[in-house]
Amino acid sequence: MGADATNTNVNPETGTGDNQEQQPKSFDELLNDESYKSEYEKRLAQELASAKGKWESDHQQKLEEAKTEAEKLAKMNADQKAQYEQQKRLSELEAREKDITTRELKATAYETLAEKGLPKDLADILDYADAESCNKSIESVEKAFQLAVEKAVNEKLRGSSQPPKNGGNGSDATGLGFNFTGVRPKK
């Protein structure tokens, strides 16, 4: 094989060769190919039809609920309407209050997890029904996390039963005499 067999591409604009791999095609370049374009249009049409169907069903459901609500209100007298409206406002207020309480508990839980040195990802598995259940779930998650860490460390220590490389005197390579025996939970 001669010099002509090398894998160089000559750029017609500059007349220079480049030894790099071809750059991936852009989206617009792919759509210039009819097979890609037709596949894209087919998938886009499917997604649009699916989204339209979902929107129509949601819209129809909301219309039915509003119609049912209007019929219910039409059958009530003035006192019943007032009582129904008050009950509706009360339930909306309770839902908002619960949402606010949950957000406050999550913020507190993030702070507590950070103080205890636990990953903030654990906040997703906590119970936010009320402050007491949130605190209990933080404690149980902390215990489970500490046990898992301790178990993993002990497994790692058992797995490394190779003799020390520094002469077997039990001290680390720095000569400070540090001897790690396990993880102790924070108190």
Stockholm file with secondary structure:
# STOCKHOLM 1.0

chainA/1-187         MGADATNTNVNPETGTGDNQEQQPKSFDELLNDESYKSEYEKRLAQELASAKGKWESDHQQKLEEAKTEAEKLAKMNADQKAQYEQQKRLSELEAREKDITTRELKATAYETLAEKGLPKDLADILDYADAESCNKSIESVEKAFQLAVEKAVNEKLRGSSQPPKNGGNGSDATGLGFNFTGVRPKK
#=GR chainA/1-187 SS CCGGGSCCEECTTTCCEECSCCCCCCHHHHHHSHHHHHHHHHHHHHHHHHHHHHHHHHHHHHHHHHHHHHHHHHHSCHHHHHHHHHHHHHHHHHHHHHHHHHHHHHHHHHHHHHHTTCCGGGGGGSCCSSHHHHHHHHHHHHHHHHHHHHHHHHHHHHHCCCCCTTCSSSSCTTSSCCCCCCCCCCC
#=GC SS_cons         CCGGGSCCEECTTTCCEECSCCCCCCHHHHHHSHHHHHHHHHHHHHHHHHHHHHHHHHHHHHHHHHHHHHHHHHHSCHHHHHHHHHHHHHHHHHHHHHHHHHHHHHHHHHHHHHHTTCCGGGGGGSCCSSHHHHHHHHHHHHHHHHHHHHHHHHHHHHHCCCCCTTCSSSSCTTSSCCCCCCCCCCC
//
